[in-house]
Amino acid sequence: MLYRWHEYYNDIVCKVARETGAFLIDLRTPFLKSHKLNNLICSDGIHPSEVGHLMIEKIIEDSILCPA
């Protein structure tokens, strides 16, 4: 059921970003599309691993340097 909590929190963040016009960087979709989620998340199922943090860094860097 942890996946459902991730989805729930993500939905809230997206809703607040839409309502406030905040810039939002989608980290969740690239994680889910990677098909390597076990390598990207720590054993607690919540926190990013070292590899996951590197992926987050790349996503943020790409979003800032090359915004869509």
C-alpha positions in Angstrom: 0.0 0.0 0.0 3.0 2.3 0.2 2.6 3.0 -3.5 -0.9 4.4 -2.8 0.6 6.9 -0.3 3.2 8.0 -2.8 0.4 8.5 -5.4 -1.8 10.3 -2.9 0.9 12.8 -1.8 1.9 13.4 -5.5 -1.7 14.2 -6.4 -1.9 16.7 -3.6 1.4 18.4 -4.6 0.3 18.6 -8.2 -3.1 20.1 -7.2 -1.4 22.7 -5.0 1.0 23.6 -7.8 -1.8 24.0 -10.3 -3.9 26.1 -7.9 -1.0 28.4 -7.0 0.8 28.5 -10.4 3.9 27.1 -8.9 6.6 25.7 -11.1 6.6 21.9 -10.6 9.3 19.4 -11.5 7.8 16.0 -12.0 10.2 13.5 -10.3 7.7 10.7 -9.9 7.1 9.9 -13.6 10.8 9.4 -14.5 11.2 7.1 -11.5 8.2 5.0 -12.5 9.3 4.9 -16.2 12.8 3.8 -15.3 11.9 0.2 -14.6 14.7 0.2 -12.1 12.7 1.4 -9.1 14.4 -1.1 -6.8 17.7 0.6 -7.5 16.4 4.1 -7.1 14.6 3.7 -3.7 16.0 2.6 -0.4 14.8 -0.6 1.3 12.3 1.5 3.4 10.4 2.1 0.2 10.2 5.8 0.6 13.6 7.5 0.4 15.7 7.7 -2.7 18.9 5.7 -2.8 22.2 7.2 -3.8 21.4 6.4 -7.4 17.9 7.8 -7.0 19.4 11.1 -5.7 21.7 11.3 -8.7 18.6 10.8 -10.9 16.8 13.6 -9.1 19.8 15.9 -9.6 19.7 15.2 -13.3 16.0 15.7 -13.6 16.2 19.1 -11.8 19.3 20.1 -13.8 17.5 19.3 -17.1 14.4 21.1 -16.0 16.3 24.3 -15.1 18.7 24.3 -18.0 16.2 23.1 -20.7 12.6 23.9 -19.4 9.8 22.3 -21.5 
